[in-house]
Amino acid sequence: MSFLARWSRGALRFTQISWHERLLLGEAAVLLAISSLAIAWLPFRWVTRLAGREGRRPDQSAGTEQAIAAVRWAVAACGRFAPWRPVCFQHGLAAHWMLRRRGITSTLYYGASSDPERGIIAHVWIKSGELPVIGCEEAGRYAVLAAYPPPIPERAG
């Protein structure tokens, strides 16, 4: 399906959703664009520094699962209708930043795997505690190379 056809279908759906959902889509679109620019223009260590920074004070209260589902929906929807093709890294950064803005802790995982046809391939996924956020469907195929922010080791009692 061409970009114009996808866009016109998306525009029609956009008129049928609530203002809250429209704002959520707007935030996701802006953060997908920012993450794409950051990945394209900044050194990798700066991007990982941005991913590892602390967000708002964590608030793992009621509504967390609904907020995660809303962020997942918004990032995936914007990714489908973007004029460029954002991949897992852009999706992951955008979702990670959106969750942090809401005071929901999350971890961005960066992994790699060997593929006989394509060589070494990388993947990014996000989890909030044990809750999958985005990209987790394929995560089992990848070895974790890094996590941002790094997990805090549990103390031995």
C-alpha positions in Angstrom: 0.0 0.0 0.0 1.4 3.4 -0.9 2.2 6.1 1.6 -0.7 8.3 0.3 -3.2 5.4 0.7 -1.9 4.6 4.2 -2.0 8.3 5.2 -5.6 8.8 3.9 -6.8 5.7 5.8 -5.0 7.0 8.9 -6.5 10.5 8.5 -10.0 9.1 8.4 -9.4 7.0 11.5 -7.8 10.1 13.2 -11.2 11.9 13.0 -12.9 9.0 14.8 -10.8 8.9 18.0 -10.9 11.0 21.1 -8.9 14.2 21.8 -6.9 12.3 24.4 -5.9 9.7 21.8 -5.0 12.4 19.3 -2.7 14.1 21.8 -1.1 10.7 22.6 -0.5 10.1 18.8 0.9 13.6 18.5 3.4 12.9 21.3 4.4 9.6 19.8 4.9 11.2 16.4 7.1 13.9 17.8 9.1 11.4 19.9 9.5 9.0 16.9 10.9 11.9 14.9 13.2 13.0 17.7 14.5 9.5 18.2 15.1 9.0 14.5 17.1 12.2 14.4 19.0 11.3 17.5 19.9 7.9 16.2 20.9 9.3 12.8 23.0 12.3 14.0 24.3 11.6 17.5 27.0 9.2 18.6 25.7 6.0 20.0 27.0 6.7 23.5 24.9 9.9 23.6 21.8 8.1 22.5 22.3 5.5 25.2 22.9 8.3 27.8 19.6 9.8 26.8 17.9 6.4 27.2 19.6 5.8 30.6 18.6 9.1 32.2 16.1 9.0 35.0 12.6 10.1 34.2 10.0 11.5 36.6 9.8 10.0 40.0 8.5 6.5 39.4 4.8 6.0 40.1 3.9 2.3 39.7 0.3 2.8 40.7 -3.1 1.8 39.4 -3.5 2.4 35.6 0.1 1.5 34.8 -1.0 -1.4 32.5 -3.5 0.9 30.7 -0.8 3.6 30.2 1.6 1.0 28.8 -1.1 -0.3 26.4 -1.9 3.3 25.3 1.8 4.1 24.7 2.3 0.8 22.8 -0.7 1.6 20.6 0.4 5.2 19.9 4.0 4.3 19.0 2.9 1.4 16.8 0.2 3.5 15.0 2.6 6.4 14.4 5.2 4.0 13.1 2.8 2.5 10.6 1.8 6.0 9.2 5.2 7.8 9.3 6.6 8.9 6.0 9.9 7.2 6.9 10.2 3.6 8.2 11.1 3.8 11.9 12.5 0.5 13.2 12.7 -1.1 16.6 15.3 1.3 18.0 13.2 4.4 17.2 10.0 2.7 18.5 11.8 1.7 21.7 13.3 5.1 22.4 9.9 6.8 21.8 8.0 4.4 24.0 10.7 4.6 26.7 10.6 8.4 26.8 6.8 8.4 26.8 6.7 6.0 29.8 9.3 8.1 31.7 7.2 11.2 31.1 4.3 9.4 32.9 6.5 8.3 35.8 6.5 4.7 34.7 9.9 3.0 35.0 11.0 1.0 32.0 14.2 -0.5 30.6 15.4 -0.4 27.1 17.1 -3.6 26.1 19.6 -3.7 23.2 20.4 -7.2 21.9 22.0 -9.0 19.0 21.7 -12.3 17.2 23.5 -14.1 14.4 21.5 -14.7 11.2 22.9 -17.0 8.5 21.7 -14.7 5.7 22.1 -11.2 7.2 25.0 -11.7 9.6 24.7 -10.0 13.0 21.4 -8.3 13.6 20.3 -6.1 16.4 17.0 -5.5 18.1 15.6 -3.1 20.8 12.7 -3.9 23.1 11.2 -2.2 26.2 9.9 -3.8 29.4 8.4 -2.1 32.4 9.3 -4.5 35.2 8.1 -7.8 33.8 5.4 -6.1 31.6 6.2 -6.2 27.9 5.9 -2.8 26.3 7.2 -2.9 22.7 9.4 -5.2 20.6 9.2 -8.1 23.2 7.7 -10.6 20.8 11.1 -11.2 19.1 13.3 -10.5 22.2 13.9 -14.2 22.9 15.9 -14.6 19.8 18.5 -12.0 20.9 21.2 -12.0 23.5 21.1 -8.9 25.7 24.1 -6.7 25.1 23.0 -3.7 27.3 20.1 -2.4 29.2 19.3 1.3 29.8 19.1 2.2 32.6 21.1 -0.7 33.8 19.3 -3.0 36.2 20.1 -2.5 39.8 21.6 -5.8 41.2 19.6 -7.2 44.1 21.4 -7.3 47.4 22.1 -10.6 49.1 20.2 -10.8 52.4 
